[in-house]
Amino acid sequence: MIAKWINRLFGGAAPEASAPAAAVRPAATAAPAAGRPLSSAELNADFYHWLTGEHAQVPPAAVEKVIIEELGRLLQTPTTAASMVPRVPAVVPQLLRSLREENTSGADLARQIAQDVVLVAEVVREANSPYYAPTAPVKNIEGAVMLLGQNGLRMLLARVAFRPVISQQTGRFAKLAAPNIWTQSEKCALAAGLLAASNGLPQFEAYLAGLMENVGLMVAFRLIDQIYDEEALPQSDDFCRRLFAYARMLSGRIARLWDLPPDVVAAIEQAGDPEAPPLAGVLARADRVSKLRMLHDARRLAADDASIAALARDERRAFDKLGEREQD
């Protein structure tokens, strides 16, 4: 199947969309020096290699060009990209709107949640988790709503809404990557919420940006499954940089298409940019913390690794909190 895409690449295909400056720097040729924290590009490459299982047989360079070219085309049609992942359940946007209305009572929220048995189970389970540690088991939706509070409920609903968007995937490579991409999304969202709260920024918007930022990466794996039927995936550092750059751009455009709050869209699109708004900086730091946590838990990074040791105090608190959450 890949042959026809290679032919398109070298035989009159549309020119490749421009990648962001950060995505087109020369590939790294050596491993990070001992005792030096990983750069963002190096961390993304390590995360990608772990995520994809480090396939031993590396495909030809032309394959990388085809995938990146098609991702560039997809950026021009965000509606097509959005159609490659499930939409959120209809009841969740309704509930999120209700949570923004100050006069909505806990009883009103409980009645809306009761319309969806999956949400009922999720809310009660969350209320009984070690994270909230109730003094007595919570057995009904009313008690769960009271314990979680509006902010806790908003974050839970967002998590429930985004789980099928990322985790319910078809296709070999998408299915391979989806469980760990979803886990990293959850961890990034939690870290973003914690960092936002400790820096006086809106916690829920940060949490929502963390859940949303990997939607483009999931679309990228869906695209790879559609155009590529070999066993190995590209592994070069340059491919990793371009893949993550395009995936972030896709996430931002899909977020805009889904009418997510403008500050959430801006945070996704500008994360890592030193001139970006504070929420984008929080998202970039949360993404780093969550990936370090994932690689540490997978025994790819030691507890005394330079990248972990270099975390700021609030980042280290979030890193440790993610470990506690894993034990829930």
MITISE-843973 format. One record per residue: residue in three letters; x, y, z of N, C-alpha, C in turn; residue number from 1. Coordinates in steps of 0.001 Angstrom, whole numbers, plus 500000, padded with zeros to 6 digits. Each point is the difference from the previous one (the first is absolute). Example, Ala and Ser with C-alpha at 12.3 -4.5 7.8 and 13.67 -1.06 7.14 Angstrom:
REM MITISE-843973
> ALA  513190  494310  507800  499110  501190  500000  500900  501200  500000  1
> SER  499650  501050  499280  500820  501190  500060  499230  501090  500730  2
END
This chain:
REM MITISE-843973
> MET  500827  498792  500000  499173  501208  500000  500861  501257  500000  1
> ILE  501144  499915  500702  500811  501197  500127  500557  500452  498662  2
> ALA  500117  499091  499008  500612  500362  498719  499258  501143  499320  3
> LYS  498670  499986  500038  499258  501054  499310  500204  501355  500673  4
> TRP  500231  499975  501311  500251  501258  500693  501394  500520  499685  5
> ILE  500956  499082  499832  501339  500422  499597  499950  500588  498600  6
> ASN  499217  499385  499119  499863  500535  498640  499413  501402  500023  7
> ARG  499006  500212  500868  499412  501334  500109  501036  501000  500489  8
> LEU  500842  499532  500931  500999  500896  500560  500968  500485  498928  9
> PHE  500432  499104  499112  501010  500359  499011  499423  500238  498615  10
> GLY  498665  499997  499879  499417  500159  498670  498848  500974  499970  11
> GLY  500239  501239  500349  498975  501029  499839  499104  500185  501197  12
> ALA  500397  499496  501184  499178  500200  501186  500069  501444  500435  13
> ALA  499016  500395  500777  499991  501357  500535  501215  500201  500886  14
> PRO  500571  501203  500049  501176  500219  500818  499684  499805  501478  15
> GLU  501019  499582  500706  499825  499738  501430  499701  501278  500746  16
> ALA  499041  499921  500936  499694  501177  500810  501193  500351  500859  17
> SER  500181  501279  500244  501144  500441  500787  499846  499529  501433  18
> ALA  501075  499469  500539  500000  499588  501399  500496  501148  500853  19
> PRO  499630  500045  501272  500489  501051  500873  501516  499948  500084  20
> ALA  500607  501125  500339  501455  500060  500037  500589  498947  500914  21
> ALA  499342  499762  501142  500536  499024  500946  499985  498600  499441  22
> ALA  499200  499760  498963  499864  498633  499493  500977  499686  498884  23
> VAL  500761  500980  499531  500845  499744  498843  501482  500204  500299  24
> ARG  500355  500048  501280  501408  500079  500328  500688  498678  499644  25
> PRO  501311  499995  499752  500690  498754  499660  499813  498959  501082  26
> ALA  499953  498748  499563  499788  498914  500955  501186  499873  500941  27
> ALA  499703  499637  501246  501077  499759  500957  500770  498763  499574  28
> THR  501306  500035  500143  500829  498879  499561  500612  499241  501157  29
> ALA  499822  500476  501212  500599  499327  501142  499029  500015  501160  30
> ALA  500161  499040  500893  499155  499938  501185  500350  501159  500929  31
> PRO  499076  500408  500857  500288  501079  500935  501203  499669  500866  32
> ALA  500795  501006  500306  501156  499780  500847  499561  499581  501391  33
> ALA  500840  499195  500669  499680  499545  501348  499817  501200  500916  34
> GLY  498978  499961  500823  499770  501071  500946  499308  501209  499428  35
> ARG  499611  499968  498728  499313  501137  499389  498529  499666  499813  36
> PRO  499090  500893  500400  498572  499725  499785  499688  499879  498514  37
> LEU  499051  499157  499675  499557  499856  498617  499357  501290  499512  38
> SER  500290  500376  498764  499274  501102  499379  498584  499530  499686  39
> SER  499133  500934  499629  498627  499628  499646  499983  499036  498818  40
> ALA  500846  500261  498990  500045  499128  498827  500495  498613  500377  41
> GLU  501012  499940  500853  500531  498694  500433  498975  499236  500825  42
> LEU  499282  500710  500864  498981  499336  500810  498880  499469  499115  43
> ASN  499554  500786  499027  498971  499518  499078  500471  498781  499231  44
> ALA  501261  500000  499572  500532  498855  499261  500040  498757  500887  45
> ASP  500452  500155  501242  500029  498858  500918  498595  499479  500259  46
> PHE  499071  500925  500180  498616  499596  500247  499445  499263  498787  47
> TYR  500242  500506  498805  499524  499361  498773  500601  498615  499834  48
> HIS  501294  499858  500238  500650  498695  499842  499416  498972  500974  49
> TRP  499746  500452  501233  499366  499087  500957  498568  499700  499589  50
> LEU  499287  501008  499553  498600  499857  499621  499817  499004  498860  51
> THR  500901  500035  499033  499859  499161  498808  500763  498682  500106  52
> GLY  500649  499765  501108  500671  498723  500175  501348  499891  499324  53
> GLU  500525  501117  499482  501309  500016  499363  500148  498857  498996  54
> HIS  499214  500037  498951  500059  498982  498954  501417  499889  499442  55
> ALA  500469  498788  499865  501393  499769  499613  500265  500362  498544  56
> GLN  499044  499755  499119  500205  500261  498578  499498  501403  499663  57
> VAL  500949  500889  499713  499657  501387  499702  499640  500121  498519  58
> PRO  498852  500586  499661  499573  500119  498600  500840  501034  499260  59
> PRO  499919  500015  498676  500759  500980  499210  499624  501434  500359  60
> ALA  500950  500911  499737  499760  501411  500311  498796  500545  499244  61
> ALA  499730  499450  498809  498859  500476  499214  498688  499812  500742  62
> VAL  499928  498984  500835  498784  499765  500778  499755  501162  500960  63
> GLU  501058  500467  500649  499867  501140  500901  499446  501209  499250  64
> LYS  500510  500237  498794  499558  501154  499218  498527  499888  499649  65
> VAL  499568  498802  499655  498587  499803  499653  499098  500313  501191  66
> ILE  500347  499460  501171  499163  500196  501185  499937  501480  500371  67
> ILE  501146  500662  499996  500029  501412  500358  499241  500836  498973  68
> GLU  500137  499652  498719  499266  500732  498963  498492  499870  500205  69
> GLU  499547  498780  500297  498561  499796  500178  499492  500685  501268  70
> LEU  500819  500043  501036  499614  500750  501192  499870  501486  499668  71
> GLY  500909  500495  499167  499915  501391  499575  498722  500286  499246  72
> ARG  499591  499072  499125  498733  500169  499283  498818  499989  500965  73
> LEU  500080  499113  500978  498898  499876  500948  499816  501290  500810  74
> LEU  501096  500712  500237  499904  501265  500715  499121  501009  499274  75
> GLN  499912  499859  498694  499203  500946  499210  498513  499673  500051  76
> THR  499644  498824  500508  498592  499588  500079  499700  499464  501406  77
> PRO  499907  500889  500994  499776  499534  501372  498708  499220  500176  78
> THR  498993  500238  499153  498775  499206  500117  500267  498539  499679  79
> THR  500866  499748  499022  500379  498621  499693  500769  499389  501157  80
> ALA  500914  500768  500574  500769  499503  501140  499080  499672  501171  81
> ALA  499050  500887  500279  499080  499783  501122  499134  498761  499780  82
> SER  499696  499699  498741  499157  498835  499708  500722  498683  500252  83
> MET  501293  500044  500224  500790  498784  500203  500018  499545  501450  84
> VAL  499360  500768  500900  499869  499598  501400  498542  500176  500424  85
> PRO  499534  499226  500991  498605  500130  500433  499717  501372  500592  86
> ARG  498750  500413  499933  499586  501248  500646  499631  499716  501454  87
> VAL  499982  501062  500807  499679  499828  501407  498511  499686  500153  88
> PRO  499602  499242  501060  498580  499715  500228  499196  501286  500149  89
> ALA  498783  500020  499479  499186  501221  499967  499689  500528  501389  90
> VAL  499855  499115  500994  499624  500454  501331  501121  500788  500671  91
> VAL  501256  499769  499608  501118  500649  500685  500050  501500  499730  92
> PRO  499919  500473  498733  499960  501457  499800  498838  500665  500737  93
> GLN  498866  499318  500057  498850  500547  500722  500335  500186  501484  94
> LEU  500648  499001  500574  500373  500085  501404  501052  501074  500232  95
> LEU  500967  500099  499104  501031  501028  500153  499389  501398  499930  96
> ARG  498996  500177  499126  499313  501291  499946  499277  500270  501319  97
> SER  499361  498980  500540  499290  500169  501267  500956  500361  501127  98
> LEU  501191  499419  499972  500970  500277  501052  500514  501435  499950  99
> ARG  499873  500654  498848  500417  501397  499884  498927  500958  500527  100
> GLU  498805  499475  500239  498906  500836  500491  499956  499934  501528  101
> GLU  500176  501138  500636  500125  500044  501452  498742  499529  500721  102
> ASN  498840  500144  499359  498755  499644  500685  499615  498534  499820  103
> THR  500873  499198  499374  499705  498574  499840  500261  499281  501314  104
> SER  498998  499298  500502  500132  499320  501293  500612  498614  499829  105
> GLY  500459  499464  501128  500531  498638  499976  498941  498991  499578  106
> ALA  498760  500247  500405  498917  499095  499613  499768  500034  498493  107
> ASP  500095  501200  499402  499850  500114  498545  501092  499206  499284  108
> LEU  501223  500146  500492  501121  499286  499385  499819  498494  500152  109
> ALA  499568  499570  501181  499806  498578  500235  498950  499430  499045  110
> ARG  498935  500769  499750  498964  499526  499081  500546  499867  498575  111
> GLN  500840  500953  499585  500575  499917  498658  500961  498817  499880  112
> ILE  500822  499803  501007  500950  498874  499974  499253  498674  499986  113
> ALA  498876  499942  500721  499237  498751  500099  499476  499527  498656  114
> GLN  500011  500877  498976  499546  499592  498667  500981  499039  499320  115
> ASP  501227  499927  500509  501033  499187  499365  500598  499065  501047  116
> VAL  499725  498692  499875  500444  499052  501024  501517  499932  500083  117
> VAL  500683  500250  498890  501462  499993  500026  500514  501147  500861  118
> LEU  499400  501170  499831  500400  501149  500812  499718  499767  501481  119
> VAL  498858  499396  500313  499668  499709  501398  501097  499149  500628  120
> ALA  500392  498930  499308  501029  499109  500529  501332  500720  500165  121
> GLU  500351  500836  499020  501269  500731  500063  500025  500979  501166  122
> VAL  498898  500726  500182  499956  501013  501052  500060  499353  501384  123
> VAL  499255  498938  500198  500014  499319  501306  501363  499365  500253  124
> ARG  500594  499396  498963  501331  499395  500165  501040  501055  500359  125
> GLU  499932  501145  499323  500950  501082  500277  499858  500495  501432  126
> ALA  498763  500152  500455  499771  500488  501362  500556  499041  501048  127
> ASN  500042  498709  499688  500505  498996  500945  501483  499703  499826  128
> SER  500673  500723  499112  501416  499739  499742  500870  500518  501145  129
> PRO  501221  499465  500145  500917  500513  501025  500314  501483  499827  130
> TYR  499837  500504  498789  500290  501422  499753  499085  500891  500833  131
> TYR  498724  499595  500158  499046  500774  500796  499857  499436  501418  132
> ALA  500276  498706  500161  500038  499356  501319  498812  500367  500885  133
> PRO  498771  499624  499608  498838  500314  500845  500055  499237  501321  134
> THR  499447  500591  501046  500015  499336  501304  499101  498771  500019  135
> ALA  498989  499977  499131  499117  498843  499844  499727  499811  498513  136
> PRO  499763  498756  499554  499753  499776  498572  498834  500831  499474  137
> VAL  500203  500600  498824  498939  500768  499346  499204  499033  499129  138
> LYS  498678  499951  500198  499189  498991  499325  499014  500569  498982  139
> ASN  499854  501313  499944  499027  500560  499064  500583  501211  499285  140
> ILE  499348  500378  498927  500514  501066  499153  499952  501349  500711  141
> GLU  498995  500221  500841  499891  501273  500709  501201  500207  500928  142
> GLY  500348  498951  500741  501148  500105  500900  501299  500184  499240  143
> ALA  500117  499330  498855  501217  500121  499195  500162  501413  499458  144
> VAL  498898  500583  499504  500054  501364  499465  500400  500987  501094  145
> MET  499478  499795  501202  500331  500898  501108  501482  499898  500359  146
> LEU  500540  498788  500018  501398  499802  500381  500964  500550  498954  147
> LEU  499709  499752  498741  500911  500425  498943  500009  501521  499842  148
> GLY  498872  500624  500207  499934  501431  499772  499984  500301  498510  149
> GLN  499752  501250  499664  499854  500348  498587  501291  499788  499220  150
> ASN  501148  500389  500586  501246  499873  499252  500366  498544  499792  151
> GLY  499866  499187  501053  500299  498580  499864  499068  499328  499007  152
> LEU  498746  500417  499993  499032  499417  499079  500304  500402  498555  153
> ARG  500374  501243  499801  500346  500449  498650  501185  499199  499446  154
> MET  501016  499787  500826  501171  499267  499534  499658  498538  499715  155
> LEU  499176  499419  500859  499582  498622  499769  499207  499877  498696  156
> LEU  499060  500919  499777  499192  499948  498791  500856  500176  498751  157
> ALA  500975  500890  500082  500896  500192  498860  500784  498723  499726  158
> ARG  500451  499352  501055  500757  498744  499821  499134  498911  499385  159
> VAL  498777  499884  500479  499078  499009  499434  499724  500303  498529  160
> ALA  499875  501284  499676  499695  500387  498622  501151  499669  499061  161
> PHE  501230  500232  500440  501139  499839  499105  500532  498577  499934  162
> ARG  499651  499158  500961  500549  498643  499986  499708  499263  498684  163
> PRO  498738  499959  499512  499773  499296  498730  500636  500700  498807  164
> VAL  500192  501322  500090  500621  500734  498899  501391  499450  499730  165
> ILE  500715  499649  501059  501378  499534  499846  500123  498495  500138  166
> SER  499312  499404  500954  500289  498601  500324  499265  498987  499122  167
> GLN  498863  500374  499405  499237  499051  499180  500414  500148  498544  168
> GLN  501030  499251  499613  500572  500157  498674  500045  498666  499257  169
> THR  499966  500083  498681  500193  498838  499144  501263  500228  499183  170
> GLY  500480  498937  499364  501252  500100  499263  501150  499534  500870  171
> ARG  500969  499335  499388  501061  499359  500783  500805  500986  500833  172
> PHE  500547  501029  499383  500863  500912  500728  499218  500877  500970  173
> ALA  498798  500408  499613  499166  500802  500891  499620  499205  501248  174
> LYS  499624  498741  499821  499656  499153  501144  501213  499754  500884  175
> LEU  501169  499886  499386  501229  499794  500759  500295  501205  500895  176
> ALA  499835  501183  499440  500390  501215  500710  498926  500535  500939  177
> ALA  498717  499753  499688  498900  500687  500686  500005  499866  501523  178
> PRO  500181  498807  500582  499926  499915  501473  501014  500898  500703  179
> ASN  501235  500002  499509  501013  500821  500656  499855  501478  499667  180
> ILE  499499  500318  498813  499725  501407  499690  498903  500522  500921  181
> TRP  498981  499183  500245  498932  500434  500900  500526  500168  501422  182
> THR  500823  499063  500467  500559  500122  501345  500818  501270  500132  183
> GLN  500802  500296  498979  500797  501229  500055  499104  501235  499954  184
> SER  498906  499936  499251  499057  501117  499954  499406  500268  501385  185
> GLU  499594  498938  500687  499457  500155  501349  501027  500609  500940  186
> LYS  501228  499495  499918  501051  500504  500882  500348  501452  499667  187
> CYS  500044  500323  498713  500276  501376  499599  498903  500931  500506  188
> ALA  498757  499577  499879  498879  500824  500457  500080  500241  501502  189
> LEU  500273  498947  500757  500087  500145  501454  501171  500904  500375  190
> ALA  501156  499789  499357  501157  500852  500281  499714  501453  499628  191
> ALA  499326  500219  498872  499670  501364  499582  499077  500667  501007  192
> GLY  499012  499254  500484  499099  500553  501003  500732  500372  501281  193
> LEU  500919  499132  500435  500758  500272  501219  500918  501208  499829  194
> LEU  500697  500061  498874  500913  501122  499745  499220  501311  499863  195
> ALA  498846  499929  499344  499177  501205  499850  499538  500507  501366  196
> ALA  499523  499083  500834  499505  500401  501317  501099  500640  500837  197
> SER  501222  499471  499918  501092  500538  500809  500557  501297  499437  198
> ASN  499592  500364  498777  500484  501233  499382  498883  501013  499743  199
> GLY  498841  499784  500642  498906  500956  499899  499332  500049  498638  200
> LEU  500023  498898  499253  499383  499945  498671  498774  499094  500049  201
> PRO  499075  500128  499033  498767  499192  500032  500289  498505  499888  202
> GLN  499642  499267  501037  500353  498584  500090  499273  499166  498961  203
> PHE  498703  500249  499822  499256  499142  499082  500449  500194  498563  204
> GLU  500253  501235  499593  500451  500249  498631  501338  499316  499743  205
> ALA  500891  500027  500997  501281  499311  499861  499789  498492  499871  206
> TYR  499104  499468  500821  499696  498567  499963  499436  499609  498633  207
> LEU  499089  500804  499478  499386  499723  498705  501048  500035  498880  208
> ALA  500917  500960  500068  501068  500076  498999  500873  498759  500053  209
> GLY  500269  499493  501210  500803  498794  500134  499331  498779  499385  210
> LEU  498684  499893  500172  499279  498879  499395  499967  500104  498485  211
> MET  499931  501214  499494  499798  500228  498571  501288  499926  499186  212
> GLU  501145  500236  500619  501213  500206  499212  500436  498770  499197  213
> ASN  499584  498798  500386  500417  498801  499279  499008  499538  498935  214
> VAL  498905  500708  499833  499031  499587  498982  500663  499990  498617  215
> GLY  500814  501000  499703  500707  500039  498717  500971  498852  499823  216
> LEU  500642  499576  501079  500917  498852  499916  499226  498727  499687  217
> MET  498797  499878  500570  499183  498833  499711  499537  500013  498547  218
> VAL  499664  501184  499494  499640  500130  498586  501177  499592  499129  219
> ALA  501211  500377  500403  501188  499650  499215  500166  498488  499897  220
> PHE  499777  499288  501090  500103  498536  499940  498878  499399  499158  221
> ARG  498812  500603  500054  498919  499520  499138  500369  500191  498526  222
> LEU  500595  501133  499700  500428  500264  498626  501051  498994  499554  223
> ILE  500969  499725  500854  501045  499027  499662  499375  498650  499678  224
> ASP  499006  499604  500785  499336  498716  499730  499288  499999  498648  225
> GLN  499518  501139  499580  499266  500073  498734  500910  499943  498776  226
> ILE  501218  500509  500133  500860  500113  498811  501199  499081  500018  227
> TYR  500150  499216  501047  501250  499268  500193  499687  498614  500548  228
> ASP  500523  498951  499354  499656  498647  500434  501231  499134  500264  229
> GLU  501110  500611  500345  501206  499245  500326  500076  499759  501508  230
> GLU  501046  499252  500413  500124  499635  501405  500722  501059  500830  231
> ALA  500935  500727  499385  500838  500936  500747  499497  501425  499854  232
> LEU  500250  500797  501013  499656  501419  499973  501286  500832  499909  233
> PRO  499924  501180  499382  501174  500873  499986  500489  500281  501417  234
> GLN  501315  500095  500164  500570  500170  501320  500976  501169  500118  235
> SER  500266  500714  498920  501030  501043  500062  499578  501151  500898  236
> ASP  500989  500697  500544  499723  501149  500856  499270  501099  499227  237
> ASP  500388  500174  498734  499346  501031  499191  498521  499677  499807  238
> PHE  499688  498720  499736  498604  499607  499856  499239  500261  501296  239
> CYS  500593  499669  501146  499323  500213  501284  499693  501469  500215  240
> ARG  500957  500875  499687  499768  501425  500181  498842  500485  499130  241
> ARG  500007  499578  498753  498942  500434  499084  498643  499419  500404  242
> LEU  500001  498730  500380  498748  499352  500401  499359  500733  501166  243
> PHE  500773  500298  501044  499428  500654  501171  499609  501445  499705  244
> ALA  500748  500670  499128  499636  501372  499638  498681  500030  499243  245
> TYR  499851  499129  498998  498754  499944  499239  498842  499544  500885  246
> ALA  500266  499027  500881  498935  499509  500880  499469  501118  500888  247
> ARG  500896  500844  500518  499542  501112  500836  499160  500981  499185  248
> MET  500432  500288  498779  499226  500899  499151  498623  499421  499704  249
> LEU  499940  498695  499750  498709  499352  499767  499104  500108  501230  250
> SER  500578  499769  501174  499211  500095  501232  499403  501387  500144  251
> GLY  500797  501028  499726  499502  501361  500114  498875  500296  499025  252
> ARG  500143  499516  498775  498966  500281  498992  498716  499227  500274  253
> ILE  500144  498782  500505  498803  499231  500361  499330  500632  501219  254
> ALA  500793  500453  500960  499441  500673  501180  499209  501236  499592  255
> ARG  500513  500740  499039  499295  501180  499515  498700  499590  499302  256
> LEU  500061  498923  499228  498825  499509  499287  498924  499532  500974  257
> TRP  500409  499430  501115  499069  499516  501012  499531  501103  500956  258
> ASP  500368  501226  499724  499573  501151  500805  500457  499913  501455  259
> LEU  501195  499490  500223  500554  500041  501345  500377  501447  500331  260
> PRO  500099  500341  501279  500295  501395  500373  501260  500523  499301  261
> PRO  499988  501253  499569  501144  500554  499268  501332  499886  500736  262
> ASP  499990  500146  501350  501269  499898  500721  500528  498570  500003  263
> VAL  499113  499022  499915  500431  498602  499892  500640  499762  498627  264
> VAL  499348  500511  498961  500554  499863  498647  501373  500657  499923  265
> ALA  500116  501208  500545  501270  500727  499952  501086  499260  500769  266
> ALA  499643  499408  501131  500981  499254  500791  500548  498817  499214  267
> ILE  499127  499288  499299  500437  498844  499211  500881  500453  498842  268
> GLU  499573  501029  499297  500722  500449  498814  501356  500601  500337  269
> GLN  500128  500607  501176  501203  500765  500313  500850  499396  501111  270
> ALA  499662  498808  500467  500773  499368  501071  501464  499881  499587  271
> GLY  500883  500423  500890  501423  499950  499709  500566  501280  499432  272
> ASP  499156  500902  499553  500441  501286  499473  500284  500932  501174  273
> PRO  501228  500524  500133  500321  500865  501144  499178  501285  500051  274
> GLU  499431  500398  498865  499177  501215  499958  498515  499697  500175  275
> ALA  499655  498747  500262  498600  499582  500064  499360  500423  501323  276
> PRO  498665  499976  500075  499303  500307  501253  500371  499005  501097  277
> PRO  499814  500379  501279  500393  499127  501115  499392  498599  499934  278
> LEU  498743  499885  499545  499367  498689  499954  500732  499064  499040  279
> ALA  500545  500538  498920  500778  499184  499070  501282  499510  500665  280
> GLY  500604  500852  500814  501191  499581  500727  499697  498883  500986  281
> VAL  498870  500114  500672  499574  498935  500924  499797  498693  499248  282
> LEU  499364  500067  498836  499759  498782  499224  501313  499364  499559  283
> ALA  500956  500796  499551  501293  499459  499576  500705  499327  501165  284
> ARG  499939  500611  501183  500654  499389  501162  499274  498731  500431  285
> ALA  498668  500009  499936  499231  498810  500370  500271  498847  499039  286
> ASP  500126  500314  498714  500315  498977  499014  501340  499353  500328  287
> ARG  500972  500810  500362  501325  499469  500347  499940  499134  501260  288
> VAL  499333  500517  501031  499893  499253  501256  499329  498644  499772  289
> SER  498918  499987  499219  499250  498756  499792  500790  498989  499178  290
> LYS  500758  500466  499016  500820  499073  499215  501149  499439  500834  291
> LEU  500601  500840  500824  501042  499498  500898  499424  498965  500962  292
> ARG  498790  500255  500494  499360  499053  500904  499736  498666  499291  293
> MET  499512  500068  498775  499724  498778  499241  501278  499208  499771  294
> LEU  501065  500673  499587  501260  499303  499724  500626  499471  501288  295
> HIS  499842  500730  501084  500499  499511  501291  499228  498754  500442  296
> ASP  498669  500055  499891  499190  498852  500404  500253  498780  499118  297
> ALA  500405  500246  498745  500335  498900  499090  501449  499544  500164  298
> ARG  500692  500559  500991  501394  499675  500301  500949  500373  498871  299
> ARG  499628  501060  499306  500890  500535  498966  500862  501136  500542  300
> LEU  499581  500592  501116  500766  501051  500655  500113  499657  501481  301
> ALA  501200  500139  500550  500210  499752  501429  499488  501179  500811  302
> ALA  499756  499763  501272  499485  501061  500863  500980  501156  500129  303
> ASP  501305  499726  499839  500998  501066  500111  500440  500518  498632  304
> ASP  499221  499716  498950  500334  500504  498674  500062  501530  500026  305
> ALA  500898  500542  499179  500197  501455  499984  498730  500752  499632  306
> SER  499178  499423  499127  498773  500681  499583  499004  500114  501153  307
> ILE  499939  498973  500835  499107  500032  501154  500573  500903  501085  308
> ALA  501306  499912  500205  500645  500825  501024  499883  501487  499678  309
> ALA  499898  500341  498714  499951  501407  499595  498610  500613  500095  310
> LEU  498990  499227  500371  498653  500537  500095  499914  501099  501055  311
> ALA  499237  501040  499685  499735  501050  500982  499167  499435  501143  312
> ARG  499920  500741  501098  499320  499481  501189  498550  499637  499717  313
> ASP  499256  500881  499324  498590  499685  499728  499883  498850  499004  314
> GLU  500958  499896  499068  500001  498877  499059  500284  498685  500719  315
> ARG  500908  500037  500972  500307  498780  500750  498798  499551  500829  316
> ARG  499279  500971  500561  498784  499636  500744  498994  499323  499073  317
> ALA  499852  500552  498799  499079  499396  499039  500489  498616  499585  318
> PHE  501297  499855  499774  500589  498709  499634  499690  498956  501071  319
> ASP  500187  500363  501270  499720  499066  501091  498507  499706  500112  320
> LYS  499174  501015  499761  498549  499803  500080  499526  499035  498921  321
> LEU  500618  500055  498828  499633  499075  498930  500321  498566  500406  322
> GLY  501063  499805  500769  500318  498670  500488  498984  499506  500997  323
> GLU  499504  500902  500849  498952  499622  500955  498725  499642  499270  324
> ARG  499680  500766  498960  498773  499764  499237  500031  498622  499339  325
> GLU  501191  499579  499574  500150  498693  499368  499620  498874  500943  326
> GLN  500109  500237  501317  499711  498968  500990  498529  499987  500404  327
> ASP  499218  500977  499513  498570  500062  500384  499254  498738  499615  328
END
